[in-house]
Amino acid sequence: MSNRDIIVIGGSSGATVPLKAILGALPQDLPASVFIVLHIPARSLGLLATVTSAVAHLAVHPAADGMAIRPGNIYLGVPDHHLILDEGRIKLGRGPRENLARPSIDPLFRSAAASYGPRVIGVLLSGLLNDGVSGLEAIQRCGGVTLVQDPAEAIADEMPRNALSAMEVDLTLSAARIGDALSDLVRDAPGPRRPVPPEIRLEIDIAAGERVDSDVLRHLADPAAMSCPHCGGVLSEVRDGKPLRFRCQVGHAYTAEAVAKQQEGSIDEALRVALRIIEERAELVRRMARDGRKSGRTAVSEMYEERAAEYRQYADVIRRAVLRTLPSPEPASGETESGSELEE
C-alpha cells in the first residue's frame, strides 16, 4: 500500500464522547479501515448505536470471524471476543482476558502491528489503569504511528498519562484535533517494514486461543512469586514489558496496576475476616474470665482478662488498617461525568 491504511482505536471509561468526535471528523472518502475496541461489558449493544449515530457517512460493522478488511469501513470489537487483524481479514479470538477484558485493546493493537507494521496508526483514548499501553508500544516497535488523547481533557486520564509515561508517542492531541490528524496521516506514505518481535506474535497467538502453558510462557516471561487474580495460577513477569506486565500459566494477562487493583479487594476482605476472628476470640476469652471469677478461680480469671485486653489491642490495630483501605469519598455530582453511554 502507498498510504497508512489501518487505524486502530482503543478506549475505556469516558472514551465514547471523544470517539464520536474523532469519527465524525473523518472524510467520506477515507482511504483506510478503522478498528475500534472499547472495554465494554459482555452482551453490550451500546457501542454499535454510538458509532453509527456519529458516522453516518461510513459503513459500520460488528466484527465477524473471517470478515474481509476494506477501506472506508469501520469495524467494532464484539463482546467476549478479542478483535485480531490478519492480512486482509479479521479473526475473532477466545483467548484469555487481558486486564479482565475481552475484547481487549492490546490484542487489537499488537495484531495490527504484526500484520501491517508501518501502515498502522494507533489511537489511545480515555480510560482507567494502563490498558492499551503495551499494544501501543508494539505499534511503535513495528514502525506505526502512535496518538494519545490529551490527558488534560480525558474524563479518565490514567490510560493516556500512563502511555505518555511509558513511551514517547508521536502525537498528543485533543479529541477535536485527532480526527483531522488522522485524515492527514492516512494519506502519508508508510515507512519501511520492520521485523516483528517474536514475543508480539506469541501474545497474538495466545489472544487467538492457541494453547498456552508454562513451556510456552517461558519464551516471553519469567515466573514471579505471585498468583493470578482470576484463576490463582502462577504469574510470570513479561520480559521487557512496557508497562510492567504479567501472564499466568493459562494466559490471563495483567499490567502491574491491574494486579494491584485486584489485590486491594482481597486485602480488604482478609483484614475484615481477621478482625472478625480476633473480636470473636476476645469476646470468648472475656466470657471465660467472667466464668473464672464466678467459680472463684481468680488467677485463671486474671490470665483470661489479660488475654482479652491483648486481643482487643490487636483488633484495634486491624480496624485502623481496614479504615485506611477504604476508598476516598466520591467527588460531588457536578465534578463527575454525567450521562456516560458506556462504563468500564
C-alpha positions in Angstrom: 0.0 0.0 0.0 1.1 3.6 -0.7 -0.5 5.0 2.4 -1.2 4.3 6.1 -4.5 2.5 5.7 -5.1 0.8 9.1 -6.4 2.9 12.1 -6.9 1.1 15.4 -8.6 2.9 18.3 -8.8 1.8 21.9 -10.5 3.3 24.9 -12.4 2.6 28.1 -14.1 4.7 30.7 -15.0 8.1 29.2 -14.0 7.2 25.7 -17.3 7.4 23.9 -17.5 11.2 23.7 -14.0 11.7 22.2 -14.6 8.6 19.9 -17.7 10.3 18.4 -15.8 13.5 17.8 -13.0 11.7 16.1 -15.2 9.5 13.8 -17.4 12.5 12.9 -14.3 14.3 11.5 -13.2 11.5 9.2 -13.7 12.1 5.5 -16.3 10.2 3.4 -13.5 9.1 1.1 -11.3 7.7 3.9 -8.6 5.5 2.3 -8.2 3.4 5.4 -10.0 0.9 7.6 -10.9 1.7 11.2 -11.0 -0.8 14.0 -12.4 0.0 17.5 -12.2 -1.8 20.8 -13.7 -0.3 23.9 -13.6 -2.2 27.1 -17.4 -2.8 27.4 -19.5 -5.3 29.4 -20.3 -8.7 27.7 -23.5 -8.6 25.7 -23.5 -4.8 25.5 -25.0 -3.3 22.4 -24.3 0.3 23.2 -21.1 0.7 21.1 -22.8 -0.1 17.7 -25.5 2.5 18.3 -23.0 5.1 19.5 -20.7 4.7 16.5 -23.5 4.5 13.9 -25.0 7.7 15.1 -21.6 9.5 15.0 -20.5 8.5 11.5 -23.4 8.1 9.1 -21.1 8.6 6.1 -19.0 5.5 6.6 -20.1 1.8 6.8 -20.0 0.4 10.3 -19.8 -3.4 11.0 -19.7 -5.5 14.2 -16.5 -7.6 13.6 -17.1 -11.2 12.4 -14.6 -14.0 12.1 -13.2 -14.1 8.5 -14.7 -10.8 7.5 -12.7 -9.0 4.7 -11.0 -5.7 5.5 -12.0 -2.9 3.2 -11.0 0.8 3.1 -13.7 3.3 4.2 -15.2 0.8 6.7 -15.4 0.8 10.5 -15.2 -2.5 12.4 -16.2 -2.8 16.0 -14.9 -5.3 18.6 -17.7 -7.6 19.7 -18.4 -8.8 23.3 -16.4 -11.7 24.7 -14.0 -12.0 21.7 -10.6 -10.4 21.0 -10.5 -8.5 17.8 -7.4 -9.7 15.8 -6.2 -8.4 12.5 -4.7 -10.8 9.9 -3.5 -10.0 6.4 -6.7 -8.8 4.7 -9.2 -10.3 7.2 -10.5 -10.2 10.7 -10.1 -13.0 13.3 -12.1 -13.3 16.5 -10.2 -14.9 19.4 -11.4 -16.5 22.5 -8.1 -16.4 24.3 -7.7 -15.4 27.9 -8.8 -12.0 29.1 -6.3 -9.1 29.4 -6.8 -6.9 32.4 -10.1 -8.7 32.8 -11.3 -7.6 29.4 -12.3 -9.5 26.2 -12.2 -7.8 23.8 -9.1 -6.1 25.0 -7.3 -3.2 23.4 -3.8 -4.7 23.4 -4.5 -7.8 21.2 -6.0 -5.5 18.6 -3.0 -3.1 18.6 -0.5 -6.0 18.7 -2.1 -7.9 15.8 -2.3 -4.7 13.7 1.3 -4.0 14.4 2.4 -7.5 13.4 0.2 -7.7 10.2 0.5 -4.2 8.9 3.6 -2.7 10.5 4.2 1.0 9.4 0.8 1.2 7.8 -0.8 1.3 11.3 -2.0 4.4 13.2 -2.8 3.6 16.8 -5.0 5.9 18.9 -5.4 5.5 22.7 -8.3 7.4 24.4 -9.7 8.0 27.9 -9.6 5.1 30.3 -8.5 3.7 33.7 -5.3 2.0 34.6 -2.9 1.4 31.7 -4.8 -0.8 29.3 -3.7 -0.4 25.7 -0.2 0.9 26.5 1.6 -2.4 25.8 -0.2 -2.6 22.4 0.6 1.0 21.5 4.2 0.3 22.3 4.0 -2.7 19.9 2.7 -0.5 17.1 5.7 1.8 17.6 8.2 -1.0 17.6 6.8 -2.2 14.3 7.0 1.2 12.7 3.5 2.5 13.1 2.3 6.0 14.2 1.0 6.5 17.8 -1.5 9.0 19.0 -2.8 9.6 22.5 -5.7 11.8 23.7 -4.6 14.8 25.7 -4.9 13.6 29.4 -5.9 17.1 30.4 -9.3 16.7 28.6 -9.8 13.0 29.2 -12.6 12.1 31.7 -10.4 9.2 32.9 -6.8 10.3 32.3 -4.9 7.2 33.6 -4.6 5.4 30.2 -3.3 8.5 28.3 -1.0 9.5 31.2 0.4 6.0 31.5 1.1 5.8 27.8 3.0 9.1 27.9 5.0 7.8 30.9 5.9 4.5 29.3 6.9 5.7 25.8 7.4 8.7 23.5 4.3 8.8 21.4 4.2 10.6 18.1 1.3 12.9 18.8 -0.7 14.0 21.9 -3.9 15.8 20.8 -7.4 16.8 21.9 -10.2 14.7 20.6 -11.3 17.5 18.4 -8.0 17.5 16.6 -7.4 13.7 16.4 -9.9 13.3 13.6 -8.3 15.9 11.4 -4.8 14.5 12.2 -6.0 11.0 11.1 -7.4 12.5 7.8 -3.9 13.8 7.0 -1.9 10.8 8.3 -3.8 8.2 6.2 -2.6 9.9 3.1 1.1 9.7 4.0 3.3 7.0 2.8 4.3 4.4 5.4 7.9 3.9 6.4 9.9 0.7 5.8 8.7 -2.6 7.2 10.4 -3.7 10.4 10.9 -7.3 11.7 8.1 -8.3 14.1 9.5 -9.3 17.6 8.6 -13.0 18.3 7.1 -12.2 21.7 4.5 -10.0 20.0 3.5 -12.8 17.7 3.3 -15.2 20.6 0.9 -12.9 22.5 -1.3 -12.6 19.5 -1.5 -16.4 19.3 -2.5 -16.5 23.0 -5.3 -14.0 22.3 -6.5 -16.0 19.4 -6.9 -19.0 21.6 -3.8 -21.0 20.9 -2.6 -23.4 23.6 -0.6 -21.8 26.4 1.2 -23.4 29.3 4.4 -23.0 31.3 6.6 -24.1 28.4 5.1 -21.6 26.0 5.1 -18.9 28.6 8.8 -19.1 29.4 9.6 -17.8 25.9 8.4 -14.4 26.9 8.2 -14.3 30.7 9.9 -15.4 33.9 8.0 -16.8 37.0 7.1 -14.4 39.8 6.1 -15.2 43.4 2.6 -14.0 42.8 -0.7 -15.7 41.9 -3.2 -14.8 39.1 -6.2 -12.7 40.5 -8.5 -14.6 38.1 -7.5 -18.3 38.4 -4.9 -18.5 41.1 -2.2 -19.8 38.8 1.4 -18.7 39.0 2.1 -15.3 37.4 5.2 -14.7 35.2 6.6 -11.3 34.6 6.8 -10.4 30.9 10.4 -9.6 30.0 11.0 -6.0 29.0 7.3 -5.4 29.2 6.2 -1.7 28.9 4.4 -1.2 31.2 5.3 -3.9 33.7 3.1 -6.8 32.9 2.3 -10.4 34.0 0.8 -13.5 32.5 -0.3 -16.7 34.2 0.0 -20.3 33.1 -3.3 -20.3 31.2 -2.6 -16.9 29.6 -4.6 -14.4 31.7 -2.7 -11.1 31.3 -2.4 -8.1 33.7 -0.5 -4.9 34.0 1.1 -4.4 37.4 -1.5 -1.7 38.1 -4.3 -4.1 37.3 -2.9 -6.8 39.6 -2.6 -4.2 42.4 -6.2 -3.1 41.9 -7.4 -6.7 42.1 -5.4 -7.3 45.2 -7.0 -4.4 47.0 -10.3 -6.2 47.4 -8.6 -9.4 48.6 -6.5 -7.5 51.2 -9.6 -5.7 52.5 -11.5 -8.9 52.8 -8.6 -10.6 54.6 -8.4 -7.8 57.1 -12.1 -7.9 57.8 -12.0 -11.7 58.3 -9.0 -11.3 60.6 -10.8 -8.6 62.5 -13.9 -10.7 63.0 -11.9 -13.7 64.2 -9.9 -11.7 66.7 -13.0 -9.9 68.0 -14.8 -13.2 68.5 -11.7 -14.5 70.3 -11.6 -11.5 72.6 -15.3 -12.0 73.4 -14.8 -15.7 74.1 -11.8 -15.1 76.4 -13.8 -12.3 78.2 -16.6 -14.7 78.9 -14.0 -17.3 80.2 -12.6 -14.7 82.5 -16.1 -13.9 83.9 -16.7 -17.6 84.4 -13.4 -17.9 86.3 -14.4 -15.1 88.6 -17.8 -16.8 89.3 -16.2 -20.1 90.2 -13.5 -18.5 92.4 -10.5 -19.2 90.1 -9.0 -15.7 90.5 -5.7 -16.5 88.9 -7.3 -18.1 85.8 -9.7 -15.2 85.6 -6.9 -12.6 85.6 -5.0 -14.5 82.9 -8.0 -14.5 80.6 -8.7 -10.8 81.2 -5.1 -10.0 80.2 -5.6 -12.1 77.0 -8.9 -10.4 76.2 -7.2 -7.0 76.6 -4.4 -8.1 74.3 -6.9 -9.4 71.6 -8.7 -6.1 71.8 -5.5 -4.2 71.1 -4.9 -6.5 68.1 -8.5 -5.8 66.9 -7.9 -2.0 67.2 -4.8 -2.2 65.0 -6.6 -4.2 62.3 -9.6 -1.9 62.5 -7.4 1.1 61.8 -5.8 -0.7 58.9 -9.3 -1.5 57.4 -10.3 2.2 57.7 -7.1 3.2 55.8 -8.0 0.8 52.9 -11.5 2.4 52.4 -11.7 4.4 49.1 -11.7 8.2 49.3 -15.2 9.9 49.2 -16.6 10.3 45.7 -16.5 13.8 44.3 -19.6 16.0 44.1 -22.0 15.1 41.4 -21.0 18.2 39.4 -17.4 17.0 39.2 -18.1 13.6 37.6 -19.1 12.5 34.1 -22.8 12.6 33.6 -24.8 10.5 31.2 -21.9 8.3 30.0 -23.1 5.8 27.4 -20.7 3.0 28.4 -19.0 2.1 31.6 -15.7 0.3 32.0 
